[in-house]
């Protein structure tokens, strides 16, 4: 595998300024983005399964919803805490190596769950191994690829790559639910294990770390583009140093706070507890899982459109709209559950699906705008707060279910938090200076 060339220079014989080599109609950056999208789809497979595993594990082993939710919460927490270090490791060792190792960890963790018989084994496989593996190629991975390979269309690419996780949910969740109802949850775990493993050869074969490795500038870069210099030594030191610097700014804490609420309302509550909550009201698990998968379908549209909008409008105002609408939808959700799918529930699924992770492209853009070359690492820490919020709510919602017999308080409380996030987004100051090597951002 080729090592990255020294930052600040292109490889000898660079054919053009950000365009594809002679005879090629598609810039290499788009092929790299496609491979990354497929890798994210493979990693998302196992992350889509917690909500359909909760009831089967409860029935087979007698574990409480709180115990299972703790393992899910650890998975979600490590997914976030690993991300900033993974971003720095990608700078040091390369994207291919880190992503390959991450997919292998996910495959091992999902495969080993078929042998578990104690709670600690669930925590080890489902929580630790899969959490670290998925966190190593989380949304910080998408931010790294977008920052390295693209100058133009970064918002659009961020939206497309973010949608990879939703696509994994779309592909796997209904299949996993049917297997859980039929052959059982162990078969479902093995299928997800194989799916993550199957992506590894594609990553090793096609993924490249930087456009300079193949004699190109990033897509959309001008002729005078100079590659930003990055520290390729001391990944841990750099990651912590970036955190210390960012933590001195108010914008970091506002972005971290809003993204923590984003995680609480999506990965923590909706992704983990929607299926068991619907099942509590008599809805069949495959039907509820299909509704959650439909959110994944709509998220493809919503996130890509959000990326397109982020390239054109004020990211802060976009975030305020997204969080405000999400909060309203969660407040009415407890009234919509029924044994069968009714039109109001379908309307909620469409509405919520378009908003599912539409917050990611504008949050990435604000990290890039305020922190420049460190934006990907800063976003990794912001993502850690996202997963910390998700982890806390995933665990607390399980406790609420055990204590009250329903999830109603969890939906309502999280809806109120989303309203707070909308206000926090508007407080973020706007920075109008253009990023080095990038086109100037137009004011709305």
N, C-alpha and C positions, 0 to 999 in steps of 0.2 A: 504493500500500500504506500502511495507516495506521501511524503511529509509536506505540510503546507509550506509554501515559499515565503521568504521574508516579507513581513508586512511592509506596505508602503511602495511596493513595486509589482509590476506585472511580469509574468514569465517571458523569456526571450521569444521573440517572434509572435507576440500577441497580435492576432489578426485584425482586430477592430475594437472600437470603443463600445463595449457593451452589446455588440451584435454577435450573431452566430457566425462560425467560420464559413468561408466561402462555400457555397453549394448547399448549405443547411438553411432551412426556412424557419426552424424553431430554435430559439435560444436555449442553450443547455440548462439554463436556470429553470425552465418549465419542466424539463425531465426530472431534475432533482426534486422539484416541488411535488411531482407526481409520485416518485418513490417514497418521499417523506409522508405523503398522504396515505399511501398503502400501508406503510409501517405503522402509522397512527391508527389506522383501521384495525390492523392485527392486534395491537396492544389494547385497543378498546374492548375487544371481545370479552376478556375476563372481567373487566371493570363493569360490564353490563349485567353481570349475573347476580350480584348480591341480593337484589330485590326479589328474585325468583327462588333464591336458595333459603331465605329466612324461614319460611314455613316448613319446607321439607326437613331442614336440620332440626327445627324445633320438635317436629313429630318423631323423627328417628332417634334423636339423642336426649330429648327432654330439656335441652338448653333454653333458657329464657330469651325473650326478645332483647333484653338488655345485654346479656352475654354475647349474643351473636352481633348485636349492634356495636359492641366494643371492638370486636375484630374488624368490622367494617370501618369503624371510626379510625382505628390504627392504620388501616390501609390508606384511607383518605388523607390522614395526617402525614404519613411518610411520603405519599405522592407529592405533597406540597413541599415538605422539608428537603426532599432530595433534589428538587428541581433547580434551585440556585447553584448547588454544587455541581450538578450535571452540566449546567451551562458553562461553568468554568472548566470542567473536565473536557468538554468538547473543544474549548480553546487550546487545551494542553495536548490532548491525545487524538483529537479528531472526531468528527461526528460519527463516522462509520463504526469505529471501535466501541464508542459508548452506546450507540443504538443497538448494535449486535449483542453486546453484553446484557442490555436491558431486556431485549426480547427473550433471551435465554433464561433470565431470571423469572420472567412472567410465565414461560412455559413450564419451568421446574415447579414453581409455586402452585400453578393450577393442576399439574399432573399429580403432585404429591398429596393433594387433598383427598384423593380417593382412598388413601390408607389411614386417614385420621380417625380417632375414636375418643379423643379428649379435647377439652376446650383449648389447652395450650397449643395443641397442634393446629387448630383452626387459626389461632393468633399468629403462629409461626408462618404457616403457608399462605393463608389468605391475607393476613395483616402485614407481616414483615417482607417476605420474598416478593409478593406481587406488588406491594406498596412501593418498595424501593425500585423494582423494575419498571413499573409504569411511571413513577416519578422521574426516572432518568430520561424518559422520552416524552415528557409532558408538554404543556403549552410553551414552556421555555425553549424546548426543542424547535417548535414552530417559529418562535421569535428569532432564534439564532439563524435558522435557514433564511427567513425573510430578510434579516439584516445583512447577511453575507452575500446573498445571491441577487438581491433586488434593490434598486434605488427607486425606480418607478413602480407603481402598483403594489407597494408594500402592504397597504391596507387590504387590498383585494386578496393578496396571497395569504396574509394572516387569517383572513376569514375562511378561505378555502382549506387551509391546513387545520384550523380549529374545527372545521366541520368534519374532519376525519374521525374524531372521537364519536361524534353523533352518528356517522355512517357505520362505524363498528357496532354501535348499539342497534342501529337499524338492521344490519345483516344478521347479528347473532341473537338478539334478545328473543324474537318469536321462536326461533329454532331451539334455543336453550329452554324456553318455557315448555315447548312441546316434549322435549326429551325428559325434562324433569317430571312431567305428568305421565310419560310413558316408561322408557327404560330406566329413568331415575337420574338424580343429580350427579352421580359419579360419571355416567356416560357423558353428560353435558360438560363436566370438567375436563374430560379427556379430549373432547372435540375442540374446546377452546385452547387447550394445551397445544394440540397439533396445528391449529390455525396460527398461533403466535410463532411457532417454530418454523412454519412454512414461509414466513416473510423473511427470515434471516438470509437465505441465499440471494434474494433480490436486493437486499440492502448492501451486502458485501460486493455484489457484482456491479451495481449501477450507481450507488451513492458516492458523491465526491464532496470533500470538505469545503473547498473554496473555488470560486470561478478562476482564480489565478492558477490553480492546479492544472487546468486544461487550457491555459492561455487566453482567458477571457476576462473582461470586466463584468461587474454585475449588470443585470438587465436594466436598461435605462440610464446607465452612467454616461456622462459626457466624456469628451476626449481628454480633458484635464483631470479626470478622477484619480485620486490617490487613495489607496487602501488604508483605512485607519489602522494605526499601530495598536496592537493588543499585547498584553503580558501573557506569554505562553509558558511561564514557569510559576510554580506555587499556586495551584488552583485553589486550595483551601485558603491561603493567605489573601489572594485576590478577592475571593468571594466574600470573606469577612470584611475586607477593607472597603469594598463597594457598599456593603451594608452599613458600615459605620458612617461613611460619607452621606449616603442617602438618608439615613435615619436622622440627620441634623436638619432635614428640610420638612416643612409642613406638608408639602405635596405628597411625599412618600407615605406619610401616615394616613392622609385622606384616601389615597389610592388603595393602600393596604386595608383600610377599614371598609371601603365600599366593596372591595373584592372579597373580603371575608364574608360579607352578607350575601354576595353573589354565590359563593360556595355553599353557604348555609341553605340557601333557597333552591339550589340546583342539585349538586352532587350529594349534599348531606341529607336533604329532606325528600325531594322529589324522586331522585334516582334510586334512593335506598328504600323508601317507605311507601311510595305510591302504590305498588302492586299489592303488598300486604294490607294497606288501608282499603283499597278497592275490594280485596277478597273478604275483608271484615264485613262489607255490606252485601256479600253474596255474589260478587262478580267472579267468574272463573279466572284462574291464574293466567292461562294463555290469552284470554281476551284482554285482561289488564296489561299484560306484557306487550301485547300488540299496540295498545294505546300509547304506552311509553315509547315503543319503537316508532310510532307515527310522529311523536315529538321529534325523534331523530331525523325523520324525513323532512319535516318542516324546518328543522334547525339548519339543514343544508341551505335552504333558501334564505332564512333569516340571517345566518352568520355571513354568508357571502354578500348579501345586500348590505349588511352592517359594515363590512370591509369597504365596499364601494362608497357608502355614505361617509365613512371615516376619512377617505381621501378628499372629500369635498366640503365637509361641515365641521363645526366645532365639536370635538370629541366629548367635551364636558356636558354639553347640552344633550348629545345623543345618550350619554350614560344616564342623565337625569330622567329622560323619557323612558328608557328601558327599565330602570328600577321602579319608577312610579307605576308603570303598567303591570309589571310583575307583581308588585305588592297588592294591587287591586284584585288581580286574578286569584291570588292565594287566599284572600279574605273570603271570596265567595265559593272556593272549592269545596269546603265541607258540606255545602248545600246541594252539591251536584252528584254525590256518590249514590249509586243504585245497583241493583242486581244485574241490570242490563244497561247497555249504552244508549243514553238518551241524547237528543239534539243539544241541550245545554252543555253536556260533558264534551261532545265533539267540538263545540265552539271553543270551550276552554282549551282543549288539546291543540287546536289550530292557533289560538291566540298565544298560549304559553310556548308552543313549539317555535314560533317565529322569534320569540324573545329568549330562548333557552340559554345560549351562550353568545348572544349578540353583543354582550358587554366586553368580550375579549378584544376585538380589533381596536376600539377606541381606548381601552386601557393600555394595550401595547403601544399605541401611538403616543399617549401621554408619557409613558416611560421613556420612549425614544426621544420625545420632544424635550423633556426636562433633564435627562441624564445622558444623552448622546451615545457615545461608544459603549458605555456601561449599561445601556438600556435593557439589553437582553438579560444580564445578570440581575439588575434591579427588578425586572419583571419576574424573574425566578423567585425573588423574595416576596414580591406582591402575590405571586401564585401560592407561595407557602402560607400566606395569610388566608387566601381563598380556601385552601384545604384545611387549615386550622379551624376556620368557621364551619366548614362542611363536616369535619370530624366531630366537633362538639355537638352540632345539631343532630347528626346521625345517631350519636349515643343518647342524647337527651330525649329525642323523639321515641326511641325504644323504651326508655324509662317512663315517659308519659303514657305510652300504650300499656305498659304493665300496670301502672298506677290507676289509670282512669278507664281503661278498656277501649279507648279510641284515640285517634290522632288529632282531634279537632283543635286542641290548644296549641299544638305544634304548628298547624297551618296558619292559625290566626296570628300567633306571635311572630312568625317569620314574615308574614305580610306587613306587619308594622315595621319590622327591621328594614324591609325594602324601601318603605317610605322615607326612613332616615337616610338610607344610602342615596336616594335621589337628591336630597338636600345637600349631603356632603359633596356630591359630584359638582354641584354648582359653585361650591366654595373654592375649588381648585383654580389657581391662577393660570391664565393663559400665557404661554411664552411664544413670541412671534418670530424670534430669530430662526432663520433656516439652518438646518443641520448641515454640517460640512459634507460636501460631496453629493448633496441631495438637492432637488429643486426646492425653491422657496415655497413655504406653505401659504396658500392663499387664505386671506381672511374671509370669514363667512360674509 
